[in-house]
Amino acid sequence: MSRQASSNRTANLRWQNLHENVKLTVGEYHELWNPMPPRSTRIPEDVRATTSYVCSIIADAAARGKTIRSVGGAWSLSEVATSKDIMLGTRNLNLWFPLAMGFLDAPTNHDVKRIHYMQCGSSVGEVYSRLEKRNLTLPTSGASNGQTIAGAVSTGTHGSAFTYGAIQECVVGIHLITGSNPATDSILLERASDPVASQSLARRLGARIVRDDDQFNAALVSFGSMGFVMGYIINAEPIYHLESWRRVVPYDGLVKALMTTLDVDLVPMIVPSLPVHADKIWHVEVVLNPHDPANAYLTIMERWDTNRRLSAPEPVDTSAPGDDLLSVIGGLTAALPSSAGTATSTLLNLTFGDRGPVVATPYGTFTAPTVRGSALSAEIGVPYDRSVDAVELLMSCPEIKKYAGIIACRFVKASSALLAFTQFPVTCTIELPGVKNANTQHFYDAAYARLFASDIPVTAHWGQIYPIGDKILSAYGPNLHRWLAAREALLSAEMRSVFGHQSTPRGVTPGD
Ligand SMILES: Cc1cc2nc3c(=O)[nH]c(=O)nc-3n(C[C@H](O)[C@H](O)[C@H](O)COP(=O)(O)OP(=O)(O)OC[C@H]3O[C@@H](n4cnc5c(N)ncnc54)[C@H](O)[C@@H]3O)c2cc1C
């Protein structure tokens, strides 16, 4: 008897995201399940069964004129993971398998040992854990690991790998469901310039191979607007070690020069007391307290082969160099209800001082699977050489005086994804995690208004609070049109409506 996928369906569910800043009533919420119990010998076939099940939900939605959004970890602080009609919860869809030699296309350049299929709902932590057991790892990720792989890739989640890029760069194949017919609408989308999967793999998954660079680069960061991502084929890296430290340093000409040039030879001059190996620097982060503009919190991570001795777990309870800033700022809400400036400074002094060097694998570095407290966050992308100008502009907003939060600058190489917000040759991502209150939103509004009025090109993280409309799309230039054209090629008009959304680029609203 064939194995069936299923879902727990709840009507009129009152849904909220992790940080409880996005709330709505969803007409139908489906918590999806692969065929149960799991069977390790039937993984591609079970993924195929789940594909058929998702297609049946899509068919039903299309027949009733409803929209669908998939949701992973619900960590996004924007509305990208929501639909008032139908939402598909993917957290249980976490099958995976290493590709066997016969699953790789003959002319591929890839090393089969590094290529894995990860189903959409696998958490980033699960992906790290599976890979590290095989002496492999992800090239980069965000600071936390509780997001799903599909949610993280679909919004362009990043760390600060300024010579590499964001998490989606490791994806070499997208198993995408673009419609209601499992025989034709389950596709393995790859770049024509980088064929990976064999017909044998496609047959086992019940998918059709489509090779097209623009369609692949469009679907990579597409926040649920390009269909349902069933899984990714990823190219992992041999495991490496990160040696990380954080130091409080003056926010002076040297740090500003580091931010605007990424000349890592400046790092030993900024922190002469530490043995810095500039050629190994992989991650640069500068955190600023708007209420103490004289100082900066500099985090550096050096990337080494596995020839460093791993550090013992640290006994202290303050934040580690790899911690995510949203969790750090979450400590503010409950603990320190004083004025914005005093509260932010006290929190940072208590929890965000000098740390390390510590040596850990990427999984050991980016550990936080949960969040502390609640917070809001916006994240702005600007070209790295304008990072200091952009920070000055933010600091000059009168609204910043009541902002209990920080300004965190990281640096990410341009992504191949057409709508990745890390668009510039190197993007400075300016994250603004702040206390959940109206003052924080006022500051975001003022910050975006000032940036839009300036000559600094601006993008925004799709998974964080961003201003909806044309202004935030202008920095994408022709990439936006290429993305829209790829969407037209991949989805029928009916499916563009099913996978439409009011808060993503113009032209992808329902019924476009
Ligand atoms: C505590 C915390 C720390 C964070 N740290 C970072 C960081 O360091 N760096 C960074 O860049 N971002 C960071 N973020 C933002 C976060 O990484 C992104 O918002 C990410 O998208 C969340 O993943 P998720 O699984 O929760 O996705 P969700 O929020 O559930 O969904 C995100 C998008 O993916 C789509 N999606 C999900 N699954 C599928 C699927 N199967 N098919 C099609 N579409 C799908 C959804 O429709 C939605 O548009 C952080 C957020 C939080 C709350």
The ligand as an ORCA input file, in Angstrom:
! r2SCAN-3c Opt
* xyz 0 1
  C      16.101     35.461     16.979
  C      16.279     35.757     15.518
  C      17.562     35.837     15.005
  C      17.755     36.116     13.661
  N      19.037     36.198     13.205
  C      19.261     36.461     11.908
  C      20.592     36.550     11.395
  O      21.576     36.378     12.108
  N      20.732     36.843     10.085
  C      19.670     37.042      9.273
  O      19.867     37.297      8.081
  N      18.401     36.952      9.710
  C      18.179     36.673     11.005
  N      16.884     36.577     11.459
  C      15.795     36.612     10.485
  C      15.458     35.159     10.065
  O      16.622     34.441      9.781
  C      14.610     35.110      8.820
  O      13.467     35.852      9.034
  C      14.229     33.684      8.383
  O      13.433     33.751      7.259
  C      13.431     32.944      9.387
  O      13.323     31.577      9.013
  P      11.991     30.795      9.345
  O      12.220     29.351      9.130
  O      11.488     31.211     10.654
  O      11.080     31.322      8.166
  P       9.609     31.981      8.217
  O       9.693     33.264      8.921
  O       8.635     30.989      8.708
  O       9.385     32.218      6.662
  C      10.224     33.087      5.961
  C       9.846     33.099      4.487
  O      10.156     31.842      3.911
  C       9.001     31.331      3.234
  N       9.025     29.883      3.341
  C       9.257     29.130      4.438
  N       9.192     27.821      4.111
  C       8.881     27.749      2.806
  C       8.653     26.682      1.883
  N       8.739     25.399      2.237
  N       8.358     26.999      0.607
  C       8.270     28.293      0.199
  N       8.467     29.331      1.022
  C       8.784     29.069      2.301
  C       7.824     31.948      3.970
  O       6.668     31.986      3.160
  C       8.359     33.328      4.265
  O       8.174     34.161      3.149
  C      16.647     36.316     12.799
  C      15.350     36.241     13.312
  C      15.163     35.963     14.656
  C      13.771     35.897     15.210
*
